[in-house]
Amino acid sequence: MTDLAAAPDSPDAVKQPQRPKLREVLGPGLITGASDDDPSGIATYSQAGAQFGYDLGWIMLFSWPLMCAIQEISARIGRITGRGIAGNLKLHYPASLLHGIVALLVVANTINLGADLGAMAAALQLLIGGPQLFYVALFAVASALLEIFVRYSRYVSVLKWLTVSLFAYVGVALIVKLPWGTVAHALIIPDIAFNAAYLTVVVAILGTTISPYLFFWQAEEEVEDVQERAGAKPLIRAPDQATQELRRIRWDTIIGMGFSNVVALFIILTTAATLHAHGVTDIQTSAQAAQALKPIAGRFAFLIFALGIIGTGLLALPVLAGSSAYALGEVFGWHVGLTRKPGRAKGFYVTIAAATLVGAALNFTPIDPIKALFWSAVVNGVVAVPVMVMMMLLARNPKAMGIFRLPRVLSIVGWVATATMTLAAIGMFATMGK
């Protein structure tokens, strides 16, 4: 790998290649995109395919450029300013606005954590039997300990390898015989319905695809990357590093979000071809989707689907807990970052542990986080709107971004993404009760 660590003006600096290798490009964007297909996302996509067949696959194609734009903007904010989204909002906007956004983020993330832990435990129980609640505790403790005590660079490499688990859903689609002509027609000429059931699922898909915790995580991982690499600085202080870094961010985000959306599309297509085609239209959890596949698509498809739930959950848990910890840490002025040792960022790591354990605890109470799963995606879709508005304003604020104003095309697509989320939420509320 060409030496990215050397300072650009040092005698040991090496000129960067114009086209870095793929493994050098992939990082925060890949992990962020892959974590988007967590067990709660799998449940949402499975419900979409089971309930509406192939009719909602088009959303994954439509949302890809929107997702790329908003995630690239998130990454640019972190890399340019050297602060996360919460830190920038604290510096440039009213505290009441920041506190409201972060409170909604933490609540949604904690519910999501509980649902993901429950889904992972249910999937493992389907595979090997045993006590589901024990598996919830096991996954929670293991995830928290790894995130707190494993060195950042090593932990990121583990998360990158966990993205391979998403190929399970491509594998399931290859096992199931898909009617590609019907699929292509539904993707190109979708049958869109303007009713509460359809629009609620649309908002749920958008909410689990364009989700606030992903914005906070990718911005902060760019900050972490700067802190981890010697010679790297926030671009506002080192504009000579901008060309290489902004190019890397763009390709990392395009590939990561593309990977995420392709996997989500395959989940919708697989459940449409199996569950919907056999009259199974009500799927509440990802584990239920895996179980329903068994008599229809066979044991092998069931096995791959269930293992994928566990793998994607292990990838998503640290992202959910970490994004909450980053946001709260910046609000309260704590030392934050996975590159820091636990003793140097106590509040940050305590938040990671607390968010994970509270999420796990929801599975031990009468509150059923699994039933709240689908609606947490809907809530994420609604909460994303004010967060995206503030991000767009922040990214165009010269006091925050200096000379690095948003390119026109990126700005337009970012506002289109924000408008899309707004209209989807309005449409859902307008059709409720009809």
N, C-alpha and C positions, 0 to 999 in steps of 0.2 A: 504494500500500500504506500502510495506517495505520502511523504511526511506532511500531514496537515498540522502537526503540532508546532512546527517551527514558525516563529513570528515572521510576517511577510517582509520585514525590513532587516531581518537578521542575516548574517553572512552564511548561515547554514540553511537558509530557506531554500526550498526546492520548488520550482515552478510546477503548478498543478497541471495535470493533463486536461485537455479540453473535454474529454469524455471519460470520466472516472468509471471504474468497474462497478457493476451492479451492486455487489456486496458493500461497496463504499458509499453508495447512494442510499440504500435502504436502512432506515432507522426508526425515528419517532413516527413517521407517517405509516410505515408498514405495521408497527405494533398497534398504533391507534386504530387503523382500519380493521385489523384482525380482531381487536378486542370489541369492535362494534358488533360482531357476530357472536355475542355471548349467549348463554342459555336463555335469557329473557328475549333477546333478539330472535333466536331460533324458534321460541314459542310463538312470537308475533308473526314471523314469516310462515310458520307451519299453519297457524290459524288462517292466514290470508289464502294460502293454497288450498286448505281443506274447505274453507267456506265459499271461496269464489273461483276455485279452479285456476285457470291460466289468466284470468281477467286482470290481476293486479301485478303481473310480472313487469309490465311497462314502467312501473314506478322506479324500479331499480336502474333502468336505463336513463330515465328522466332525471333521477336524483344524483347520478354520478357526477356530472359537471358542477352541480350545485354544492355537493358535498366536498368536491375537490377545492372549489373556490373558498368556502368558508373555513376549511381546515388549513389551507395554505395561508389564509389571512391570520388564523390563530398562530401558526408557526412563525410567520413573519413578525408578529407582535413580540413573541418571545425572543427570537434571534436578534431583532433590531434593537430592542430596548434593554434586554438583559433582565426583564421582569416578566412574571406571568400576567394573565389577564386581570386577576384580582388585584395584584400590585399596581398595575397601571390604572385601573378604575379608582383605586384608593387615592392615587396621586392626582388625578385629573377631574374626578366627578364627586358629587355629594355622597357622604358616608351612608345616608339612609338608603340610597339606591344600591350601593355595594352590599350592604347588610341583607337587604331583601333578596337579591340575586343569589348570594352565597347560601343563605338559609334554605332557599328552594332547592339549590343544587345538593346540599348535604342531605336533606330529607329524601329527595328522589334517589340519590346514590345509595343511601342506607337501605331503602326498600328494595332497590335493585340488587344490592349485595345479598340480602336475605333470600330473595327469590332465586338468584343464581346458585347460592349454596344449597338451597332445597332441591333445585333441579339436578345439580351434580350428584347429590346424595341419592336422589331417587333413581338416577341413571345407574349408579354403582350398585344399588340394591337390585335393580332389574338384572344386572349382569352376574352378581355373585351372591345375592341374598344378604341377610344380616340386618342389623338395626340402622334404619335411615338416620335417626337423630345422632347416632355416634359418628356417622360419616359426615354429617353437617359440621360437628365440632372438629373432626379431624381435618377437613379441608380448610376450615377457618383458621385454626391454629397453625397449620403448615404454611398457608399463604402469608399470614402475618409475620411469622418468624423469618421466612425467606426474604420478604420485602424489607424487614428491619435489619437483618444481620448479614445478608449476602452483599458483597461489594457491588456497587452500581454497574460497572462495566460487565462483570460476570452475569449479573442478574438480567441485564438487557439482552445478552447473548442467549440466555435461557428463554426469555420471552420471544425472541426471534425464532428459535427452534419450535416453540409451541405453536407458532402460526401454521406449521405444517399440518396440525390437527384439522385445520379447516378443509384440507383436501378430502377429508372423509365424506363431505357432502357432495363433492364432485363425483367421488367414487360411487355413492349411493345412486346418483342420477344416471351413472353409466350402467348400473345393474338393472335399474327400472327402465322399461322400454317407453321412451317418450315419443309422442306423435309430433315430430318436429314441424310438420306443415301447420298444424293447429297452433303450436307454440309461436311460430314465426308470425302468423296472422294476428294472434293476440298481442304480441309485442309491438307490431307496426300499426295495427288498427284496433286499439283497445275498445272494449265495450264499457264505457264509463257510466256509472249510475249515480244520480244525485239524490241519495237517501241517507238516512242516519247511519245504517249499518255499514254501508260501503265507505262513507266519508270518515266514520270512526276508525275503521281499519286503515284507511289511507293516512290519517293523522298518526295512528300507532306506528305504522311503518316508517313514516317520515321522522317520528319522534325517536325511534330506536336507531335510525340511520343517521340523522342529523341531530345529534344529542349533545346537550351542554357539557357533560363531563368529558367528552372527547375534545372540545375546544380547550378547556382548561389543561387537560393532560398534555396535548401536543405542544402547546405554548411552553409549558413548564419543562418538557423534555428537551426543547431547544435550549432553554436556560441551563439545564443540567449539562447538556453537551458542551456548552461554552465553558462551564466550570471544570469539566473533566479533562478537556484538551488544553495542554500548555500552549500558550500563544494565541488561543482563540479569545476574542473579545466581542461584546455586543457591537453590532454593526454601526450603531450611532457613534461609537467611539473609534471604530476601525473600518471606515467605509471602503478601504482598499480590499477587504475580504468579501465584499458584498456580491460580486459577480459569481464567484464560485459557490458561495453559501446559498444564495437565493436560487441558483440553478439546481443545487442539490435538493433543497426544500421542495421545489416544484415537482421534480421527478419522483422523489420519495412519496409525496402526497398523491400524485396521480396514480402511481403503481399501487400504493397501499389502499387507497379508496376503491380503485378498480378491482383489486383482489377481494375486498370486502363485499362489494356489490355483486360480483359474479357468484360468489358463494351464496349470498342471500337469494339471488335469483334461482340458483339450483335447488335451494331448499323449498322455495315456492313451487317450482316445477315438479319436484319429486312428490311433494304432498298432494299437489293437484292431480298428478297421474295415478296416485295410489289411493289416498284417503278420500278425496273428493269424488273420484271416479267410482268408489265403492260405497258412497253415501255417508262417509264419516266426515261430518262438517263442523263439529264442535271440538276443538283442541284447546285445552287450557294451559298445558305445560309442554315443554320440550320432551320430557320423559314420557308423557302420554303419547306424543307424536311417535316416539321411537317404539313404544309398545304396540301402538296401532299398526305400525308398519309390518310387524312380525308375521301375522297371518296373511298379509296381503302381498308383501314383497319378499318374504323369506327371512330366515334367521340371520343370514350374512348381512343383509341390508340393515336389519335391526341392530346387529352388533356394531357395525361401523357407525351408525347414527348415534347410538348410545355412547360409544367411546369419544365421538366428536364433542358431545355435550360436556364431558369431563375435561377434555383438552382445552376447549374454548373457555370454559369456566375458570380454569387455572390461569389463563391469559387475562381474563377480564377482571378478576377480583382485585389484583394490585392496581389496575387502572382506576377502578371505581373508588377504592379506598384512598389511593394516592391523590386523585384529583380533589377529593374533599379536603385532604390534609394540606395540599398546596394552597387552596383557596382560603381556608381558615387561617393558615400560617401567615399569609400575606395580609389578611385583614387585621390580625392582632400583632403583627410585627415580629413574629418568631423567626428563628433560623429555620429554613426549609431546605429540603433536597435529599434525594436518595444518595447523593455523593457524600453527604455528611455522616459521620459516625453517630450512633444513637445518643451518646452523651453530649454531643454538640447541637442536637436538634430534638430535645426531649418532647416538646409540645407537638411537633410534627409527627414523630413516630408514635406517640401516645394516641394521636388522632387516628392514624392508620389502624392501630390495634383496636381502638374503641369502635371505629366504624365497622370493622370486620366482625368483631364480637357482638355488637348490637344487632347487626344484620343476621348473624347466626342465631342470636337469642329470639328473634322473631319467629323462628321455626319451633320454638319451645313454648309458645304462648297460644292462646285461642285465636290471635290474629293470624290469618293465613296469608303469608306473603306471596304464595303462588297465585292465589285468586286475585291479588292486587297487581300481579305481573303485567297483564295486558294494559291495565289502566295506568300503571306507572309509565309505560311507553307513551300513552296518550298525554299524560301530564308533562313528560319530557318534551313532547311536541309543542305544547302550549308554552312551557317555560322557555323553550329555545328562542321564542320570538323576541322578548326584551333583551336577552343576552346577545342575540345577533345584531339587534339595532345598536346596542352600546359598542359592540366590537367594530361595527362598520364606522361608527363615529370616531372611535378611538384610532382606528387604522388610518383615518384621514386627518388626524389632529397633529399639526406640525410640532406642537409642544412635546408630544410623546414620541413621534416618529422621525422628527428632524427632516432631513432631505428625502427620506424614504417614503414618499407618498405612494398610495396604491396605484398600480397601472390601471388605465381606464377600463380595459376589458375585465380585469379581475374585480374592479369596483362594481361594474355593471352586473356581472354574474353573482357577486356577493349580495347585492341588493335584490336581484331576482330570487335568490334563495330565501332571503328574509321575507319578501312579499309572498312567496309560495307557502311558507310555513304559516304566515298570517292568514292568508285566504283559506287554507285548509282548516285551520282552527275555527275561523268564523263560520265556514260552511258546516262543520260538525255541530257547532252550537245552534246554528240556525235551523238545522233539520231535526234536532232532538225533539221527540214528542210527536213527530209527524208520522 
